[in-house]
Amino acid sequence: MAKLPVLPQTPSAPPGDSHGHPARDDSDWSTLEGRAPTGLHATFSVDELEKQLLEQTGLLHTTLSNISQGILVFDAERRVILYNAQACHLLDLPPAFLATKPTLSILLQFQLQRGDFGPEAALVGQSAREYILGGGHLHPPRRFLRTTPAGRTLEVRTRMMSTGGMVRTIADITRYVQAQADRQHLERLSSEMQATAQVGAWDMDFANDTVTWTEGIYRILELSTTDYVPSLEAMRCFFPPQSLERIAIACDDTQLQPGSFDLELEMVTAKGNTIWVHMVGSTQWRFSLPMRRTAIVQDITERKRSEATWREDIARWKLALESTGDGMWDLDVRTGQEYFSPNLLRMYGFVEKDIDQSIHALDARTHPDDVPRMMRDRQAHLDGRTPVYRNEHRVRCKSGSWKWVLSRGMVISRDELGRPLRMIGTHTDITEHKAAEAQIWQQANFDTLTGLPNRRMLRSRLEQELKKCRRDGHKLTVAFVDLDHFKEVNDTLGHHHGDALLIQATQRILGCLREVDTVARMGGDEFTLLLTEIVDTRHIETILAKLLCTLGEAFLLDQQQVYVSASVGVTIYPDDATAIEDLFRNADQALYAAKDAGRNRFCYFTPELQHAAQRRVRLTNDLRAALAVEQFQVVYQPIVELATGHIHKAEALLRWEHPQRGSVSPGEFIPIAESSGLIVEIGEWVFQRALEQVCRWRQRLHPQFQVSVNKSPVQFEKVDLARSRWIDQIRQHGQEGNCLVVEITEGLLLSHSDEVIEQILALSDDGIQVSLDDFGTGYSSLAYLQKFDIDYIKIDQSFVRQLVGESTDLALCQAIIAMAHALNMQVIAEGVETAQQRDLLAAAGCDYGQGYLFSRPVRSEELEALVLRTNRGVTPMRV
């Protein structure tokens, strides 16, 4: 059979009948099977036959070109011999490909390779997958569905011809499938809605004696749709007699006034449970006889129970109101008339004649700021949107003062339309409670000493300011302020003077800022500034310079002048960071840099500070492992007796040789060890090494040899109770306490901690001598030197470094030496680097010298050799 030319597809109706059902496979394909057209007779002439054939061919051509279905015709060898344009469109096949008359196997292979059927033909119905994957060699299924990669649903029908050929139709039934899915979805929604709302419907046909229930009725009556068939007679058993009577009366009324009925009735379920239902429906009448009755039924059992509970609660509440001391009110919602109990009137200082008995009387005395919220809360309850009315507001008393009250109430009756009729409630005086709340809020958000915002309030304000900055494109400055030497003032003069200084400092800081700026106290002597609406850094520097200047002026505390300074760390949003924690961290790093640079200055955050902070963190982590892997070592610097040049003393000094960083300065890692608390364990390790060494030197060098050990204030504050006292360990080595000298700082003498003071005094009791390190740089006084048994005073190297004849430093050294000797103390001068310094100190009566002139800190064996060389004529003791 010759292939018909493929014509453009014209619009047509979707496959199927007018109801959207798929087209039936009842087409007459007789002409394609080779049978003669109807009415053709053998006596026709050849011309007539050709003419008739052309007419049939034209008709077939027109039909195939305009139907909505795709047509594929295969011969007995399963080769495509005929197709239409719709087949190319629905199957997305190139007409040129079909024009080559491919076999069914080639066609299916082409579609499989292109992925038309999905992986393992998953887009094809189960019944046809084996057929598709088998290349069409099996017997074709009569009908199957498949989905295209584009998501369309196709119905494929196949019919075999007597000649051995095959006709295949392809119909797009996507709309039908979607409509079916939508219908099923709506049915599920309807079922779920009825189940959620506990609603069902029934239809009673009295003429035909039939009853129809929805699933909701079965659910309400606790029945199964498979086990129960409703009937008119059987339905009566679900109604108690009183309910049947009410139904009869309601239905009789409808004969006079045809329409709907609306009833709330009791019913009994199949399981014997009593329930309440709301039934709304209508009855159709004919010749005074009921013909049909339809009703919507809702289970309202829970609502009825709630109403009963509510009525009980109202009764109990009214009883409680009669016995309470609160003020009671009773409102007629329709008229606005309101009854005020005597207690309520007395609460505001009124008697009955002083005030109108209406809702407007107290509303007019409500604080204007509280009225809108009170009205909203009241209306919400009247509208049924809240179970009770509750509101806190202020009422102006007869005296003119304001009183905070808690007003609570409830609507106790409504009309048939649900409109409120009567509402009762109480007023409770909560003035003291509100004052306590305000105080708690104040304490939670503000510093009790200075009245400044605390850390919590600061964060809240900073969050708001950052939102404004992001919105307006402004900058913001966060500055950490720390008062220098405040601890010395606090420890020396007492906490009450320290508090007075903080209050004065607060006023000075506030005086340097604008109203838009914020200052908060973070605790102790730490403050934080938020400087907003910053145009350029010059404005910041003007404020901070003024701040440093005013804080550097004298503070008058009980007729005593005290001087402190301030260190300030500054970071800028958004230049340095955008998150709150990052800004705080940056400001803290900048503050650390300002203190490290000498204090009494401000320092901006820089990336280098971040790197330094990260280095400190890494060093802290490395410090934790340094002891275990033996990275520390103890070196010793000799302390020389200036009168003779002999060496019978040495100071133990800690050194850290990092495997990657090399030698780490004590000035870098000791503060980190102190801040992290690791100094306690490290200090104990140094003590053990020094004790072992001094035992050896007392045997080898001199029986009275001493080693000085530095003890950090942190070691005094964090006592490890699990460790034995130093004197006990010394005695276990067969030595007396005087084999060691403990070096402490001046600041430790100022401690108000009883435990620290007891430890310092215990050293002397144990025979361990005490040396006051870096004397002259701290805040100590003669009173503290007399309070504790100090054996040595070490003149700080800052006084020795520039020591020359007739200098101020020499005068200071002479004064310190004279004072120490007068107090029966010996003096050690640190940092002696020249012979001139040694000679001047010796002439001034200084007892000992320590410094590079004599020796740098060296290993124990080097110090031992140095002592032997220096102490000529002294025979060392041997082990």
C-alpha atoms as one frame of an Amber mdcrd trajectory, in Angstrom:
protein
   0.000   0.000   0.000   1.435   3.400  -0.912   2.257   5.801   1.944  -0.052
   8.778   2.134   1.658  12.165   2.298   1.797  13.547   5.876  -0.214  16.770
   6.158  -0.044  19.449   8.900  -2.166  18.561  11.901  -5.300  20.675  12.308
  -6.850  21.402  15.743  -9.262  18.754  16.854 -11.098  17.596  19.920  -9.215
  15.410  22.428  -9.676  11.670  22.012 -12.770  10.083  23.332 -16.434  10.909
  23.485 -18.059  14.100  24.741 -17.721  12.894  28.330 -13.942  12.623  28.156
 -13.820   8.822  28.031 -11.081   7.224  25.903 -12.038   6.374  22.358 -13.321
   2.867  21.852 -11.398   0.539  19.588 -14.336  -0.169  17.266 -13.114   1.542
  14.060 -13.796  -0.246  10.753 -10.442  -0.997   9.220 -11.841  -3.166   6.415
 -10.394  -1.018   3.661  -6.931  -1.439   5.156  -7.364  -5.228   5.251  -7.851
  -5.460   1.484 -11.596  -6.029   1.315 -13.562  -4.298  -1.464 -15.454  -1.145
  -0.624 -19.116  -1.581   0.174 -21.240  -1.799  -2.952 -18.347  -2.548  -5.345
 -19.407  -5.032  -8.064 -17.268  -7.053 -10.398 -19.169  -5.772 -13.409 -17.880
  -2.250 -12.823 -15.543  -0.996 -15.510 -11.870  -0.357 -14.835 -12.403   3.399
 -15.006 -15.196   3.206 -12.519 -13.039   1.100 -10.193 -10.123   3.536 -10.421
 -12.437   6.460  -9.799 -13.969   4.788  -6.790 -10.521   3.846  -5.475  -9.352
   7.434  -5.764 -12.431   8.594  -3.856 -11.808   6.016  -1.095  -8.140   6.984
  -0.963  -8.968  10.659  -0.675 -11.455   9.973   2.059  -8.910   7.904   3.959
  -6.262  10.590   3.462  -8.570  13.282   4.829  -9.587  11.120   7.780  -6.046
  10.234   8.806  -4.903  13.828   8.504  -7.586  15.268  10.772  -8.273  12.783
  13.525  -6.806  13.518  16.966  -5.345  10.039  17.296  -1.986   8.976  15.955
  -2.108   6.096  13.441   0.648   3.614  12.645  -0.027   0.766  10.191   2.391
  -2.168   9.938   2.456  -4.885   7.236   2.860  -8.583   7.937   6.635  -8.099
   8.380   5.920  -5.466  11.058   7.185  -2.667   8.823   5.583   0.804   8.975
   3.585   1.299   5.767   1.284   4.090   6.843   1.283   6.855   9.479  -0.216
  10.297  10.033   1.168  13.598  11.335  -0.464  13.159  14.750   1.529   9.957
  15.285   4.742  11.900  14.650   3.577  14.635  17.056   2.426  12.387  19.913
   5.432  10.051  19.716   7.862  12.920  18.975   9.145  10.972  15.945  10.801
  12.630  12.936   8.633  12.125   9.805  11.816  11.434   7.853  12.515   8.494
  10.160   9.059   6.957   9.605   9.387   7.608   5.883  12.185   4.994   5.832
   9.534   2.369   6.723  11.339   1.058   9.811  10.302  -2.214  11.331   8.576
  -2.264  14.697  11.768  -3.608  16.276  13.855  -0.728  14.857  11.219   1.792
  15.916  11.156   0.482  19.498  14.962   0.329  19.618  15.104   3.979  18.476
  12.689   5.000  21.224  14.484   2.944  23.887  17.866   4.451  23.048  16.356
   7.910  23.175  14.882   7.212  26.622  11.241   7.611  25.576  10.157   4.768
  27.897  12.402   5.651  30.854  14.880   3.330  32.633  13.799  -0.311  32.199
  10.639   0.977  30.479   9.418   2.374  33.789   7.202   4.926  31.968   5.224
   2.079  30.324   2.376   0.223  31.988   3.355  -3.042  33.686   1.472  -5.173
  31.148   3.520  -3.880  28.218   7.033  -3.539  29.645   8.197  -7.018  28.647
   6.766  -6.474  25.165   8.597  -3.124  24.770  11.907  -4.378  26.157  11.628
  -7.449  23.893  11.658  -5.276  20.784   8.030  -5.984  19.863   8.608  -9.676
  19.007   6.069 -10.880  21.567   2.333 -10.746  20.995   1.332  -7.095  21.464
  -0.996  -6.171  24.343  -4.373  -5.004  23.097  -4.156  -1.802  25.182  -1.576
  -0.189  27.450  -0.746   3.236  28.886   2.589   4.994  28.808   3.932   8.341
  29.984   6.119  10.521  27.806   9.276  12.175  29.199   7.343  15.451  28.953
   4.733  14.088  31.356   1.870  13.384  28.912  -0.204  10.190  29.232  -0.762
   8.192  26.029  -3.210   5.330  25.463  -1.845   2.830  22.909  -4.271   0.363
  21.281  -3.307  -2.392  18.863  -5.469  -4.432  16.459  -4.269  -7.283  14.327
  -5.442  -7.549  10.683  -6.318 -10.739   8.847  -3.472 -10.101   6.429  -1.001
 -10.411   9.310  -0.508  -6.686   9.538  -1.208  -4.524  12.530  -2.870  -1.150
  13.192  -1.801   0.909  16.216  -3.578   4.010  17.509  -2.084   6.507  19.956
  -4.387   8.843  21.914  -3.413  11.644  24.305  -5.552  11.074  27.412  -3.616
  13.400  29.716  -6.635  15.597  30.429  -8.788  12.572  31.186  -6.188  11.092
  33.559  -5.731  14.450  35.273  -9.490  14.861  35.603  -9.725  11.417  37.195
  -6.899  12.264  39.597  -8.552  15.590  40.482 -11.849  13.837  41.107 -10.187
  11.304  43.405  -8.318  14.107  45.174 -11.576  15.972  45.761 -13.169  12.801
  47.083 -10.279  12.326  49.516 -10.513  15.972  50.593 -14.241  15.633  51.129
 -13.749  12.472  53.169 -10.988  14.018  55.263 -13.039  17.183  55.770 -16.014
  15.185  56.988 -13.791  13.162  59.285 -12.124  16.289  60.704 -15.391  18.187
  61.133 -17.177  15.011  62.309 -19.844  15.643  59.685 -21.967  13.242  57.610
 -25.156  13.296  55.581 -28.095  10.987  54.989 -30.897  10.864  52.470 -34.173
   9.055  53.304 -36.449   8.187  50.368 -39.827   7.421  51.957 -41.438   6.613
  48.621 -38.946   3.858  47.803 -38.125   2.916  51.416 -34.373   3.459  50.969
 -31.711   5.213  53.017 -28.347   6.462  51.837 -25.519   7.376  54.241 -22.194
   9.034  53.638 -19.070   7.617  55.295 -19.341  10.374  57.900 -22.604   8.892
  59.279 -20.995   5.472  59.641 -18.105   7.118  61.474 -20.388   9.111  63.804
 -22.489   6.035  64.657 -19.396   3.827  65.048 -20.381   1.465  62.230 -18.555
  -0.163  59.317 -19.657   0.473  55.727 -19.116  -3.195  54.934 -21.044  -4.657
  57.854 -24.172  -2.501  58.027 -26.864  -1.531  55.531 -29.116   1.302  56.784
 -32.901   1.210  56.522 -35.758   3.496  57.554 -36.928   1.176  60.293 -33.438
   0.441  61.629 -32.590   4.129  61.909 -35.107   4.614  64.738 -32.928   2.546
  67.095 -30.235   5.224  67.068 -32.556   7.855  68.591 -33.765   7.925  72.214
 -37.547   8.475  72.593 -37.167  12.165  73.417 -35.154  12.717  70.260 -37.717
  10.933  68.083 -40.411  13.116  69.610 -38.491  16.304  68.807 -37.912  15.135
  65.229 -41.609  14.429  64.771 -42.589  17.864  66.062 -40.007  19.610  63.896
 -41.059  17.712  60.772 -44.765  18.351  61.405 -44.001  22.074  61.577 -42.475
  21.933  58.127 -45.836  20.940  56.648 -47.163  24.361  57.533 -43.970  26.206
  56.677 -41.964  24.142  54.179 -38.207  24.614  54.553 -35.366  23.369  56.695
 -35.145  22.097  60.231 -32.321  22.729  62.698 -32.074  20.495  65.764 -29.614
  19.438  68.431 -30.415  15.894  69.511 -29.102  12.993  71.499 -28.274   9.781
  69.641 -26.967   6.373  70.655 -24.176   4.779  68.606 -23.969   1.131  67.631
 -21.570   0.643  70.536 -24.059   2.110  73.010 -22.311   5.467  73.479 -24.548
   8.495  73.946 -23.631  11.385  71.668 -24.996  14.768  70.703 -25.554  15.746
  67.061 -26.493  18.927  65.261 -28.924  18.016  62.447 -29.813  20.501  59.718
 -31.977  19.498  56.749 -35.296  19.615  54.956 -38.288  17.379  54.150 -40.080
  17.231  50.786 -43.832  16.748  51.055 -46.437  15.599  48.553 -50.104  15.372
  49.281 -49.324  15.872  53.003 -46.971  12.901  52.969 -43.202  13.078  53.462
 -41.476  11.926  50.276 -37.813  12.622  50.955 -35.769  13.883  53.891 -32.166
  15.053  53.583 -29.977  16.123  56.519 -26.463  17.160  57.341 -25.364  15.716
  60.702 -22.438  16.857  62.853 -21.148  15.223  66.031 -21.152  18.007  68.677
 -20.546  15.792  71.709 -17.282  17.537  72.637 -18.889  20.959  72.313 -21.742
  19.921  74.568 -19.296  18.587  77.138 -17.297  21.803  76.966 -20.449  23.851
  77.465 -21.372  21.799  80.509 -17.870  22.178  81.922 -17.992  25.888  81.158
 -21.267  26.296  83.031 -19.768  24.487  86.013 -16.692  26.701  85.854 -18.870
  29.826  85.762 -20.694  28.685  88.869 -17.425  28.001  90.713 -15.945  31.287
  89.488 -18.933  33.276  90.717 -18.611  31.582  94.085 -14.909  32.446  94.222
 -15.606  36.058  93.259 -18.032  36.433  96.125 -15.376  35.413  98.645 -12.292
  37.138  97.227 -10.948  40.451  98.392 -10.552  41.725  94.805 -12.907  44.228
  93.298 -15.762  42.712  91.275 -17.616  44.109  88.265 -20.705  42.906  86.393
 -21.374  44.329  82.920 -24.586  44.421  80.880 -22.939  44.361  77.460 -26.015
  45.654  75.576 -26.608  48.752  77.719 -23.089  49.415  79.031 -24.405  49.546
  82.601 -21.870  48.085  85.024 -22.060  47.106  88.673 -18.986  47.875  90.832
 -18.592  46.018  94.123 -17.691  47.948  97.281 -14.223  46.386  97.223 -13.608
  47.694  93.736 -14.705  51.213  94.660 -12.531  51.222  97.785  -9.553  50.105
  95.673  -9.622  53.505  93.933 -10.725  55.551  96.927 -14.355  55.974  95.814
 -17.737  55.461  97.379 -20.800  54.561  95.304 -21.967  58.155  94.760 -18.559
  59.259  93.455 -18.700  57.394  90.144 -21.293  56.410  87.565 -22.163  52.746
  87.369 -21.203  52.371  83.715 -18.382  50.886  81.700 -17.406  54.351  80.489
 -16.684  55.594  84.013 -13.583  53.469  84.595 -12.594  53.536  80.915 -12.316
  57.302  81.176  -9.957  56.942  84.162  -7.677  54.444  82.346  -4.213  55.668
  81.390  -4.277  56.847  77.742  -1.294  54.652  76.857  -3.155  51.557  78.070
  -6.567  52.187  76.485  -5.939  50.774  72.960  -4.636  47.446  74.239  -7.421
  47.187  76.821 -10.078  47.793  74.144  -8.534  45.193  71.826  -8.358  42.551
  74.549 -11.925  43.207  75.659 -13.332  43.093  72.129 -11.410  39.931  71.328
 -13.196  38.159  74.163 -16.594  39.635  73.335 -16.143  38.346  69.772 -15.324
  34.884  71.106 -11.702  34.905  69.903 -10.261  34.393  73.418 -11.612  32.125
  76.181 -11.285  34.811  78.891 -10.640  38.528  79.056  -7.351  39.526  80.679
  -5.599  42.880  80.649  -3.188  44.896  82.795  -3.626  48.675  82.833  -3.375
  51.745  85.023  -6.385  53.466  86.599  -6.334  56.984  88.070  -7.533  56.901
  91.687  -9.609  59.569  93.380  -6.400  60.982  94.868  -4.921  61.431  91.396
  -2.347  58.652  91.786  -2.119  55.778  89.320  -2.779  52.187  90.317  -1.873
  49.130  88.240  -4.697  46.572  88.079  -5.177  43.180  86.506  -8.640  43.025
  84.995 -10.045  39.557  84.295 -13.473  38.637  83.049 -15.681  36.249  81.112
 -18.895  36.421  79.097 -21.374  34.246  80.983 -24.352  34.529  78.630 -24.956
  35.048  74.916 -28.093  35.232  72.765 -29.136  32.699  70.146 -26.851  34.399
  67.608 -23.844  34.182  69.897 -23.854  37.884  70.785 -22.607  38.611  74.349
 -25.197  39.653  76.903 -23.480  39.623  80.290 -19.863  39.700  81.401 -18.448
  39.528  84.928 -14.928  39.887  86.244 -12.536  41.315  88.821  -9.893  43.975
  89.358  -6.741  42.921  91.257  -4.325  45.527  92.593  -0.901  44.635  91.095
   0.865  47.935  91.762   3.489  46.389  94.041   3.961  43.501  91.630   4.560
  45.930  88.768   7.069  47.860  90.844   8.884  44.614  91.623   8.833  43.691
  87.925  10.300  47.051  87.014  13.004  46.594  89.627  13.810  43.097  88.375
  13.984  44.371  84.802  16.228  47.220  85.924  18.529  44.830  87.741  18.576
  42.426  84.804  19.524  45.112  82.288  21.412  47.784  84.213  24.440  47.871
  86.488  23.341  48.440  90.076  26.393  50.534  91.023  26.656  52.949  88.099
  23.160  52.723  86.592  24.721  52.030  83.202  23.390  49.355  80.828  24.946
  45.984  81.552  26.233  43.385  79.126  22.743  42.089  78.331  21.284  45.521
  77.579  24.399  46.464  75.616  23.923  43.513  73.290  20.279  44.421  72.752
  21.135  48.036  71.932  23.990  46.972  69.682  21.648  44.690  67.728  19.277
  47.617  67.153  22.075  49.985  66.194  23.493  47.479  63.705  20.072  47.218
  62.048  20.000  51.003  61.672  23.532  51.010  60.275  22.655  48.342  57.708
  19.563  50.305  56.735  21.165  53.755  56.555  24.683  52.797  55.512  26.277
  54.355  58.617  29.309  53.210  60.572  29.467  52.313  64.249  32.333  52.138
  66.714  32.681  49.644  69.573  35.303  50.648  72.142  36.398  48.654  75.201
  37.633  50.880  78.059  39.663  49.486  80.950  40.839  51.597  83.895  44.571
  51.205  84.459  45.749  50.546  88.051  42.184  50.317  89.345  42.937  47.060
  91.135  45.684  48.733  93.169  43.277  51.488  94.252  40.579  48.963  95.080
  42.943  46.732  97.057  44.749  49.574  98.820  41.893  51.883  99.774  39.107
  49.317  99.959  36.166  48.380  97.796  33.994  51.304  98.919  36.582  53.724
  97.545  36.862  51.613  94.392  33.083  51.863  93.942  33.243  55.643  94.420
  35.955  55.860  91.762  33.825  53.824  89.319  30.846  56.133  89.869  32.991
  59.213  89.234  34.573  57.561  86.183  31.096  56.792  84.828  30.082  60.458
  85.056  33.289  61.535  83.316  32.771  59.026  80.492  29.155  60.108  80.011
  30.319  63.713  79.857  32.529  62.875  76.871  29.760  61.247  74.803  26.722
  62.433  72.877  23.118  61.497  73.650  23.046  59.059  70.725  26.034  57.154
  72.107  25.881  54.377  74.693  28.210  53.457  77.528  27.796  50.164  79.390
  29.595  48.603  82.312  30.778  45.091  81.556  31.915  44.360  85.104  34.789
  45.449  87.344  36.564  48.424  85.779  35.592  47.521  82.204  33.290  49.731
  80.130  32.054  49.492  76.544  31.210  52.455  74.315  28.911  52.417  71.284
  29.606  55.465  69.145  26.967  55.783  66.429  26.538  57.863  63.282  30.279
  57.977  62.679  31.319  60.048  59.666  35.106  59.583  59.877  37.735  58.420
  62.347  38.670  61.967  63.341  35.400  62.196  65.213  36.250  58.975  67.097
  39.702  60.219  67.995  38.312  63.529  69.306  35.977  61.670  71.666  38.625
  59.199  72.833  41.295  61.856  73.355  38.860  63.794  75.533  38.009  60.573
  77.375  41.664  59.732  78.147  42.307  63.266  79.296  39.363  63.433  81.706
  40.018  59.964  83.141  43.673  60.900  83.701  42.745  63.757  86.033  42.832
  63.231  89.803  39.928  61.479  91.532  39.067  62.745  95.015  38.176  59.870
  97.348  37.589  60.940 100.966  40.016  63.836 100.674  42.585  61.586  98.985
  43.738  62.272  95.455  44.016  59.126  93.340  45.212  58.878  89.778  44.326
  56.223  87.226  44.401  56.163  83.465  42.543  54.257  80.783  43.372  51.895
  77.951  40.935  51.749  75.034  40.505  49.181  72.246  38.584  50.359  69.187
  36.911  48.505  66.307  34.641  49.846  63.567  31.548  48.366  61.910  31.470
  47.365  59.096  35.147  47.964  58.269  36.495  45.404  60.757  33.562  43.048
  61.291  29.777  42.792  60.984  28.857  40.251  63.690  28.537  41.256  67.355
  30.887  38.578  68.671  33.500  39.515  66.083  33.258  43.202  67.043  33.667
  42.333  70.738  36.628  40.115  70.002  38.264  42.804  67.870  37.802  45.476
  70.552  39.252  43.135  73.173  42.312  42.455  71.024  42.802  46.174  70.445
  42.495  46.786  74.220  45.135  44.125  74.838  47.424  45.928  72.382  46.816
  49.297  74.077  47.794  47.870  77.467  50.784  46.099  75.999  51.931  49.369
  74.415  52.119  51.124  77.795  48.479  51.933  78.709  46.856  55.379  78.832
  46.146  55.269  75.097  43.701  53.942  72.541  44.487  51.411  69.858  42.559
  50.491  66.703  41.955  46.920  65.722  44.107  45.686  62.845  44.464  42.301
  61.146  47.878  42.042  62.803  46.168  42.079  66.190  44.001  39.209  65.006
  47.114  37.292  64.038  48.640  38.029  67.444  45.513  36.802  69.167  45.549
  33.654  67.112  49.205  33.213  68.030  48.279  33.502  71.720  45.587  30.870
  71.254  48.028  28.529  69.537  50.621  29.157  72.241  48.025  28.375  74.893
  47.271  25.067  73.215  50.987  24.313  72.856  51.582  25.193  76.508  49.214
  22.451  77.589  51.436  19.841  75.967  54.809  21.459  76.662  55.292  19.878
  80.107  54.395  16.393  78.948  56.897  16.457  76.068  59.638  18.145  78.154
  59.935  21.344  76.141  60.639  23.405  79.269  63.975  23.784  80.961  65.150
  25.692  84.035  68.193  27.970  83.773  69.876  29.838  86.597  71.256  33.363
  86.936  73.763  33.953  89.750  73.100  36.495  92.507  76.464  37.917  93.494
  77.397  39.210  96.951  78.732  42.688  96.043  81.036  43.010  99.082  83.000
  39.803  98.357  82.066  38.784  94.817  81.092  35.346  96.045  78.081  33.450
  94.671  75.885  31.538  97.079  72.525  32.396  95.467  70.887  31.951  92.067
  67.471  32.654  90.557  65.688  29.827  88.778  64.233  31.037  85.450  61.956
  29.160  83.066  62.739  28.776  79.370  60.621  27.231  76.615  62.181  25.724
  73.542  59.315  25.217  71.094  59.954  22.523  68.450  58.673  24.743  65.623
  58.897  28.294  66.953  62.226  27.903  68.638  62.900  29.839  71.852  59.731
  31.543  73.123  60.229  34.596  75.335  59.002  34.276  78.946  57.490  37.726
  78.514  55.212  36.161  75.889  54.261  32.827  77.352  54.186  33.582  81.108
  51.168  35.983  80.820  49.401  33.368  78.706  50.151  30.688  81.284  48.791
  32.949  84.030  45.595  33.876  82.169  44.901  30.226  81.316  45.739  28.926
  84.814  48.484  26.674  83.440  51.016  28.632  85.525  49.965  26.594  88.570
  51.139  23.299  87.079  54.160  24.906  85.415  55.160  26.683  88.636  54.969
  23.429  90.548  57.224  21.790  87.963  59.790  24.636  88.286  59.726  24.304
  92.087  60.454  20.568  91.850  63.442  21.125  89.504  64.814  23.988  91.629
  64.486  21.954  94.833  66.358  19.003  93.325  69.088  21.349  92.058  69.590
  23.252  95.295  69.977  19.939  97.140  72.826  18.996  94.815  74.478  22.432
  95.067  74.316  22.430  98.863  76.372  19.257  98.720  78.750  20.303  95.956
  79.102  24.107  96.284  78.049  25.429  99.683  75.873  24.130 102.518  73.858
  27.396 102.602  73.367  27.797  98.869  69.950  29.294  98.011  67.813  29.241
  94.879  65.113  31.847  94.282  61.842  30.701  92.660  59.234  33.074  91.231
  55.695  32.353  92.372  52.873  33.912  90.365  49.916  35.545  92.135  47.767
  32.998  90.299  49.519  30.219  92.213  48.513  31.857  95.475  44.906  32.337
  94.335  44.440  28.845  92.889  45.729  26.500  95.543  45.881  22.849  94.579
  44.752  21.145  97.750  45.833  17.777  96.349  49.515  18.834  96.397  51.582
  18.809  99.559  52.942  22.085 100.944  56.330  23.195  99.661  57.887  22.947
 103.112  56.800  19.313 103.356  58.470  18.513 100.047  61.618  20.412 101.096
  61.868  18.385 104.297  61.348  15.151 102.380  64.605  16.041 100.568  66.372
  16.521 103.908  66.557  20.322 103.669  65.311  23.271 105.672  63.066  26.018
 104.355  65.923  28.487 103.903  67.233  26.544 100.889  64.645  28.386  98.780
  63.619  32.002  98.400  60.127  32.702  96.979  59.949  35.834  94.823  56.584
  37.618  94.804  55.264  40.850  93.259  54.274  43.978  95.144  50.671  43.632
  94.015  50.304  40.400  95.945  50.858  42.282  99.218  47.751  44.331  98.479
  45.484  41.274  98.312  42.411  41.316 100.525  42.068  37.561 100.274  42.555
  35.954 103.683  43.763  32.775 102.004  46.504  34.610 100.055  47.640  36.523
 103.138  47.808  33.297 105.148  49.967  31.664 102.469  52.444  34.582 102.451
  52.711  34.542 106.231  53.078  30.748 106.219  56.217  30.996 104.079  58.045
  32.798 106.863  56.671  30.402 109.439  58.104  27.535 107.377  61.507  29.207
 107.181  61.195  29.925 103.456  62.527  33.402 102.773  60.507  35.907 100.714
  61.873  38.345  98.158  59.856  41.311  96.853  60.488  41.458  93.098  60.599
  44.618  90.914  60.388  46.914  93.943  59.479  50.500  93.120  57.225  49.783
  90.112  54.101  48.804  92.004  51.764  50.358  94.547  53.070  49.072  97.854
  53.755  51.110 100.956  55.807  50.814 104.132  52.722  49.575 105.955  52.629
  46.453 103.817  56.368  45.889 104.135  55.950  45.888 107.919  52.891  43.633
 107.830  54.723  40.756 106.112  58.128  39.266 106.862  60.033  40.278 103.728
  63.658  39.133 103.610  64.849  40.696 100.348  63.904  43.668  98.228  64.879
  43.505  94.561  65.453  46.938  93.022  63.871  46.937  89.591  66.281  47.154
  86.671  64.559  50.321  85.436  66.339  52.163  88.320  69.679  50.459  87.637
  69.793  50.794  83.842  70.683  54.527  83.842  72.593  54.491  87.093  75.420
  57.040  87.143  76.970  59.232  89.820  74.868  62.135  91.142  71.796  60.855
  89.256  68.210  60.702  90.489  68.238  56.954  89.976  71.231  56.673  92.313
  69.405  58.726  94.940  66.376  56.450  94.644  68.545  53.343  94.966  70.279
  54.772  98.038  66.892  55.559  99.587  65.564  52.048  98.914  68.709  50.454
 100.361  68.584  52.617 103.473  64.906  51.902 104.014  65.367  48.147 103.536
  68.277  47.960 105.962  66.289  49.960 108.489  63.564  47.316 108.206  66.134
  44.523 108.553  65.873  43.516 104.888  68.613  42.854 102.364  68.662  44.361
  98.867  69.300  42.762  95.494  69.797  45.011  92.467  68.580  43.615  89.144
  69.904  44.420  85.690  73.520  45.163  86.638  75.357  45.322  83.321  78.368
  47.610  83.932  81.182  47.821  86.464  80.165  51.416  87.239  76.660  50.284
  88.198  78.141  47.553  90.406  80.518  49.943  92.127  77.862  52.616  92.768
  75.518  50.028  94.227  78.239  48.539  96.404  79.176  51.998  97.639  75.519
  52.609  98.491  75.509  49.477 100.642  73.548  47.222  98.266  73.916  43.602
  99.376  73.617  41.676  96.118  73.690  42.229  92.374  72.217  40.292  89.511
  72.678  40.927  85.798  74.600  40.334  82.603  77.766  41.862  84.117  78.054
  38.680  86.140  76.358  36.149  83.901  73.401  35.526  81.699  70.949  32.811
  82.797  72.770  29.521  82.143  72.270  25.784  82.514  72.904  24.226  85.904
  76.282  22.719  84.994  77.502  26.052  83.601  76.434  27.874  86.753  78.205
  25.270  88.859  81.430  25.818  86.928  81.011  29.604  87.235  80.577  29.366
  91.015  83.664  27.217  91.353  85.751  29.695  89.338  84.352  32.723  91.144
  84.559  31.487  94.703  88.337  30.979  94.628  89.763  29.652  97.781  86.461
  28.050  98.699  86.705  24.295  98.753  83.495  22.834  97.290  81.888  19.981
  99.080  81.769  16.706  97.220  79.016  14.200  97.057
